[in-house]
Amino acid sequence: MANLIQRILVRTDLEMPVGLLAAQVAHIHAAPFIQTYRVTPSPGTEFGDCVENIKQWMSTPYLFVHRVPNKEVLNYFIDECTDRNVWFHEWKDTIYIDISDTQKKAFDNVTVGISIGPADSDEIKTIVGDLPLL
C-alpha cells in the first residue's frame, strides 16, 4: 500500500479545553504506535500487517483530525471499521465534568476518540467520508 494515512476521530461533546483536547488527540494518535512496541506481532496476522503499515506510513506521515459530536456517532464509525476490517484503536480516559462552578466529577473509562489506520487512504475515506476536520 502506497497511500497510507491515519485519521483521528475525537468527541466534541465532552467540552474539553483546547489544551486538554490537544493532549487527548496526541494520546489517540500515539496509542497504536505504542502498542506495536508492547506486542511482537506474528507476520501475516492482522496486527502484524498493521505494523508493516505503520513502518511504511512513517516515511510520509499524513494525519487528519476529525470531530464527531457524541459517543453514538463515534460508535457508528467503530462499527464501520469493524465491518470493513479496517484497523482502529479506541482511546478511553478519565474525564472530569464541571457539575458546578466549584465542583468537578470524574468519569472513568470514557471513550474519547479513535485512531483509524494507518491504512489505505481510499479505504479510510469510505468510512469517514466528508466528516468535518476539528
Backbone bond lengths (Angstrom), bond angles and torsions (degrees), N, CA, C in turn:
res aa  C-N    CA-C-N  psi(-1)  N-CA   C-N-CA  omega(-1)  CA-C   N-CA-C  phi
1 M - - - 1.454 - - 1.519 108.93 -
2 A 1.311 115.79 129.04 1.451 119.62 -176.80 1.516 113.04 -104.36
3 N 1.312 118.38 -22.74 1.453 121.92 -172.54 1.529 110.46 -107.38
4 L 1.333 116.12 62.69 1.461 120.68 -174.91 1.521 111.44 -85.74
5 I 1.328 114.71 145.93 1.454 120.89 -178.84 1.525 108.73 -149.86
6 Q 1.312 115.81 156.75 1.465 120.67 172.52 1.519 107.45 -123.57
7 R 1.309 115.85 137.17 1.465 120.48 177.82 1.518 108.77 -125.36
8 I 1.318 114.77 138.64 1.458 122.64 178.87 1.522 107.40 -110.81
9 L 1.324 117.08 131.43 1.457 122.58 174.05 1.518 106.85 -115.50
10 V 1.329 116.59 125.32 1.456 120.62 -176.43 1.529 109.76 -129.76
11 R 1.318 115.67 140.65 1.466 121.81 -179.51 1.523 110.34 -74.00
12 T 1.332 115.93 137.93 1.464 120.09 177.14 1.525 112.09 -104.11
13 D 1.325 118.19 -8.80 1.462 120.53 -179.40 1.523 113.02 -74.10
14 L 1.321 117.74 -9.76 1.461 120.59 -179.48 1.528 111.80 -80.78
15 E 1.331 115.90 -7.80 1.468 123.20 174.18 1.526 112.53 50.11
16 M 1.320 116.10 49.56 1.457 121.19 177.84 1.520 109.81 -79.66
17 P 1.329 117.87 145.66 1.463 119.76 172.36 1.530 109.80 -61.23
18 V 1.319 116.99 157.23 1.462 121.95 -174.04 1.528 112.01 -55.29
19 G 1.318 118.23 -43.31 1.463 120.79 -179.52 1.515 112.38 -62.85
20 L 1.316 116.61 -42.95 1.466 120.64 178.69 1.523 110.56 -68.06
21 L 1.319 116.85 -39.06 1.461 120.69 177.21 1.529 110.37 -61.13
22 A 1.326 116.74 -42.84 1.472 120.54 178.01 1.526 110.93 -62.42
23 A 1.324 116.79 -40.90 1.463 120.31 178.29 1.527 110.77 -64.27
24 Q 1.329 117.40 -40.58 1.466 120.80 178.99 1.524 110.80 -64.41
25 V 1.339 117.09 -40.77 1.468 120.55 177.49 1.530 109.75 -61.60
26 A 1.332 117.23 -40.82 1.466 120.34 178.31 1.533 110.65 -62.48
27 H 1.321 117.11 -41.75 1.468 120.32 177.56 1.524 111.23 -63.39
28 I 1.330 115.63 -45.61 1.464 119.81 -179.05 1.524 110.01 -61.57
29 H 1.320 116.42 -42.34 1.472 121.30 -179.77 1.531 111.60 -64.49
30 A 1.320 117.29 -44.51 1.463 121.54 -172.77 1.526 113.82 -79.55
31 A 1.314 117.97 -22.93 1.470 121.15 -173.65 1.522 113.93 -53.68
32 P 1.339 120.80 -45.80 1.467 118.54 -179.92 1.525 112.55 -65.51
33 F 1.321 117.22 -32.54 1.458 120.79 179.89 1.528 110.67 -70.86
34 I 1.315 115.92 -40.47 1.461 120.64 177.20 1.528 109.96 -62.85
35 Q 1.326 116.35 -40.04 1.466 120.61 179.84 1.525 110.67 -61.16
36 T 1.328 118.50 -35.24 1.467 120.54 -179.17 1.518 111.52 -65.38
37 Y 1.314 117.73 -26.73 1.464 120.61 178.46 1.526 112.18 -82.99
38 R 1.315 117.50 -21.29 1.460 121.79 -179.34 1.514 112.71 -85.33
39 V 1.317 117.39 -24.52 1.461 122.59 -173.27 1.518 108.92 -122.80
40 T 1.318 116.61 139.20 1.461 120.42 172.02 1.520 106.94 -98.59
41 P 1.358 116.38 101.87 1.466 118.62 -175.58 1.522 112.09 -75.59
42 S 1.294 115.82 149.49 1.465 121.29 175.68 1.521 109.19 -79.30
43 P 1.331 118.40 133.10 1.469 119.89 177.27 1.524 110.56 -57.71
44 G 1.334 115.99 138.81 1.451 121.12 179.20 1.513 114.09 87.70
45 T 1.338 118.48 -10.93 1.459 120.02 176.00 1.518 108.41 -81.93
46 E 1.326 116.26 164.65 1.473 120.10 -179.57 1.529 110.16 -57.98
47 F 1.332 117.29 -45.16 1.463 120.04 -179.64 1.529 110.80 -68.65
48 G 1.331 116.86 -37.32 1.462 120.16 177.51 1.515 111.66 -62.42
49 D 1.341 117.03 -38.53 1.461 120.93 176.21 1.521 110.83 -64.43
50 C 1.333 116.98 -37.98 1.463 120.56 178.76 1.516 111.01 -63.48
51 V 1.331 117.47 -38.36 1.466 121.18 177.94 1.521 109.69 -61.13
52 E 1.316 117.19 -41.01 1.468 119.89 176.91 1.525 111.11 -63.62
53 N 1.329 116.76 -39.52 1.468 120.17 175.92 1.526 111.24 -61.35
54 I 1.335 116.28 -41.51 1.462 120.32 179.30 1.525 110.25 -61.60
55 K 1.321 117.48 -44.82 1.466 120.90 179.29 1.523 111.09 -60.43
56 Q 1.329 117.60 -43.72 1.461 120.89 178.97 1.526 111.00 -68.52
57 W 1.330 117.49 -40.76 1.459 122.58 -178.01 1.520 111.43 -61.49
58 M 1.315 117.48 -32.83 1.461 120.60 -176.87 1.531 113.05 -64.53
59 S 1.326 118.00 -18.87 1.468 119.05 177.45 1.533 110.80 -73.85
60 T 1.321 118.92 -29.53 1.471 123.44 174.88 1.523 108.14 -142.47
61 P 1.328 117.17 79.80 1.471 121.33 -170.48 1.530 114.24 -78.60
62 Y 1.328 116.50 89.96 1.463 120.79 176.08 1.518 109.56 -90.85
63 L 1.337 114.57 133.32 1.459 121.86 -175.44 1.519 108.58 -140.79
64 F 1.326 116.93 133.70 1.455 122.26 175.36 1.518 108.51 -127.87
65 V 1.334 116.34 143.91 1.462 121.83 -179.72 1.528 107.95 -117.10
66 H 1.329 115.19 125.21 1.465 122.19 -178.64 1.517 109.64 -116.37
67 R 1.314 114.82 154.59 1.466 120.10 177.29 1.517 109.77 -105.36
68 V 1.314 115.02 142.85 1.460 121.47 171.20 1.525 107.02 -124.18
69 P 1.331 118.08 144.69 1.457 119.89 -171.33 1.524 115.86 -74.21
70 N 1.354 117.76 -24.29 1.464 118.53 -175.20 1.530 110.87 -165.02
71 K 1.322 114.68 178.70 1.466 121.64 -177.52 1.526 111.99 -64.11
72 E 1.315 117.14 -37.83 1.462 120.45 -177.77 1.530 111.23 -62.44
73 V 1.322 116.76 -42.46 1.466 120.52 178.91 1.524 109.76 -67.66
74 L 1.331 117.28 -41.13 1.460 120.48 177.36 1.530 110.21 -60.73
75 N 1.322 116.84 -41.38 1.472 120.47 177.80 1.527 111.53 -61.93
76 Y 1.328 117.07 -34.37 1.459 120.38 176.19 1.529 109.91 -59.14
77 F 1.329 117.31 -45.14 1.465 121.02 -178.86 1.534 111.47 -70.27
78 I 1.322 117.17 -33.10 1.466 120.43 174.38 1.533 109.43 -61.96
79 D 1.332 116.22 -45.47 1.470 120.37 178.30 1.526 111.27 -62.66
80 E 1.334 117.50 -40.13 1.469 121.33 178.71 1.530 110.79 -62.12
81 C 1.332 116.66 -44.51 1.468 120.70 178.42 1.521 110.46 -61.32
82 T 1.324 116.35 -43.58 1.464 121.29 179.56 1.526 110.59 -63.40
83 D 1.324 116.71 -47.24 1.474 120.80 -178.95 1.518 112.30 -62.59
84 R 1.334 117.32 -35.22 1.468 121.40 -176.33 1.531 112.57 -95.31
85 N 1.345 115.64 2.95 1.462 121.65 178.88 1.531 112.56 58.29
86 V 1.329 115.51 41.25 1.463 121.76 176.13 1.519 107.24 -102.48
87 W 1.334 116.03 129.40 1.455 120.71 -174.47 1.516 111.14 -68.53
88 F 1.332 115.84 133.08 1.466 121.56 177.21 1.518 108.18 -142.48
89 H 1.322 114.72 163.22 1.458 120.48 177.54 1.527 107.58 -131.69
90 E 1.324 115.87 124.96 1.463 121.55 179.54 1.526 108.96 -89.78
91 W 1.338 116.57 130.40 1.460 121.40 179.82 1.526 109.10 -107.03
92 K 1.343 115.51 125.12 1.462 122.01 176.81 1.518 108.65 -119.75
93 D 1.322 115.94 147.64 1.463 120.40 -178.75 1.525 108.92 -153.04
94 T 1.324 115.73 171.70 1.456 121.57 172.78 1.522 107.42 -85.59
95 I 1.316 116.13 128.73 1.463 121.87 -178.22 1.524 108.32 -116.83
96 Y 1.324 115.37 136.90 1.461 121.41 178.38 1.523 108.47 -105.09
97 I 1.319 116.10 125.85 1.458 122.54 -178.99 1.527 108.58 -112.92
98 D 1.332 115.86 133.57 1.462 120.22 175.48 1.520 109.08 -71.63
99 I 1.326 116.06 120.47 1.458 118.92 177.24 1.528 110.59 -102.34
100 S 1.317 115.96 -12.60 1.474 122.11 172.42 1.524 106.90 -160.64
101 D 1.307 116.45 -178.32 1.465 119.95 179.66 1.523 112.54 -65.45
102 T 1.311 117.53 -21.85 1.457 120.92 -175.53 1.523 114.18 -118.98
103 Q 1.333 118.16 -5.81 1.459 120.29 -175.79 1.527 111.82 -126.73
104 K 1.348 113.51 143.93 1.461 121.22 173.31 1.516 107.73 -124.69
105 K 1.317 115.01 152.57 1.454 120.10 176.41 1.519 108.19 -123.13
106 A 1.338 116.14 137.03 1.465 121.78 -179.84 1.519 110.02 -91.93
107 F 1.334 115.33 134.45 1.455 122.43 173.87 1.520 107.03 -119.27
108 D 1.334 116.39 118.49 1.456 121.70 -177.41 1.524 111.84 -84.96
109 N 1.334 114.03 152.76 1.464 121.67 170.00 1.532 112.95 59.36
110 V 1.324 116.63 41.62 1.464 122.18 179.41 1.531 108.61 -89.45
111 T 1.323 117.58 130.47 1.461 120.58 175.55 1.521 108.58 -72.38
112 V 1.329 115.16 117.40 1.464 121.92 -177.55 1.521 110.71 -94.92
113 G 1.325 116.77 -38.19 1.458 120.16 -178.33 1.514 111.09 -176.13
114 I 1.337 114.42 -177.07 1.457 120.51 178.06 1.526 109.95 -136.55
115 S 1.305 114.18 154.58 1.455 122.90 170.17 1.521 106.52 -107.94
116 I 1.326 116.47 130.46 1.466 120.84 176.54 1.520 107.63 -111.21
117 G 1.326 116.47 122.56 1.458 120.62 179.65 1.513 111.61 91.31
118 P 1.325 115.14 -163.43 1.446 129.26 8.25 1.530 112.49 -60.67
119 A 1.316 113.34 133.64 1.462 122.00 178.30 1.521 107.69 -152.80
120 D 1.321 116.21 175.72 1.453 121.26 -179.09 1.527 110.66 -58.66
121 S 1.323 116.16 131.06 1.461 122.50 -176.88 1.524 112.13 -57.17
122 D 1.313 117.59 -43.53 1.466 120.95 -179.19 1.524 111.19 -65.40
123 E 1.325 116.40 -36.95 1.459 120.89 179.37 1.531 110.36 -66.31
124 I 1.334 116.24 -43.01 1.468 120.02 179.13 1.526 109.90 -68.15
125 K 1.319 117.33 -36.80 1.474 121.26 -179.87 1.527 110.95 -60.28
126 T 1.327 118.07 -33.21 1.464 119.88 178.50 1.525 111.36 -67.22
127 I 1.327 116.74 -22.85 1.461 121.35 178.47 1.523 110.76 -89.24
128 V 1.326 116.34 -50.41 1.465 121.76 -172.35 1.535 111.94 -80.35
129 G 1.318 116.88 -33.24 1.467 120.07 -179.38 1.519 111.63 61.74
130 D 1.322 116.62 -132.43 1.467 122.12 -178.53 1.517 111.65 -103.50
131 L 1.311 116.75 35.45 1.467 121.08 177.98 1.526 109.26 -56.77
132 P 1.337 118.86 132.06 1.472 120.05 -175.43 1.535 112.29 -65.72
133 L 1.332 114.23 147.75 1.455 120.05 174.35 1.530 109.53 -72.56
134 L 1.315 115.52 155.60 1.463 120.67 178.63 1.505 109.96 -73.52
